[in-house]
Each structure stands twice: as structure tokens, then as C-alpha cells.
């Protein structure tokens, strides 16, 4: 484990709110949490969206969890293979969502995005 207890990733287009579809985000906020407090947040630009690219990017940056509105099933599986917790159904501000997550009160309520890739 790193010097942080948690490193939580959020897709965002405005550095304030959670982007509902992680593959369309211009940036990812990585909140570094130690002893239940946010000690720092950094904003990183992901590589161009393609299958498997974003989960690799987020995982390589050390995220322990990703919180977003929705994502496809393949991405969910890729995150889980890397040991990254996936929380879906998030909306609103990153700050409020992160506070709820740190307190242990944020449950994944969304479902996987259904796209017609496999028919």
C-alpha cells in the first residue's frame, strides 16, 4: 500500500462534479485519503478513450476505487481484476461524494451501461 489509505478516482469535466460516464471525462480527479481525511487531490488527463485504456490508466495511477455514474461491464471487470473497487450511480460534487464514501455510506447503486457491442 502507498502512503495513503485510499486513492479514489473520479471522472470529471469541470474539476467539481462527477462525470456520469467515465469514458467521456476530460480529466480524472485522484483524491488521496489518509486516516479518513483528504490530504491531496490531483487532476490527470487520461489517454484517448478506447476499450481497456481507462481502467489501465486509473489502475496504473494507484487508484483503490473509482466512483462514477456508469460504465460498461468490460470496464467493471478490468477494474476488479486490478483490485480497484467500482462504485456506480454517483452524481453531484466530487467533494460530497468523496465525504460520503470515506464515511462508509456510499453504496454502488448504478448498473453497468448497456451498449450493443456483443449482439
HELIX and SHEET records of a PDB file:
HELIX    1   1 UNK A   22  UNK A   24  5                                   3    
HELIX    2   2 UNK A   53  UNK A   60  1                                   8    
HELIX    3   3 UNK A   73  UNK A   81  1                                   9    
HELIX    4   4 UNK A   94  UNK A  102  1                                   9    
SHEET    1   A 5 UNK A  37  UNK A  44  0                                        
SHEET    2   A 5 UNK A  27  UNK A  34 -1                                        
SHEET    3   A 5 UNK A   6  UNK A  12 -1                                        
SHEET    4   A 5 UNK A  65  UNK A  67  1                                        
SHEET    5   A 5 UNK A  85  UNK A  87  1                                        
END                                                                             
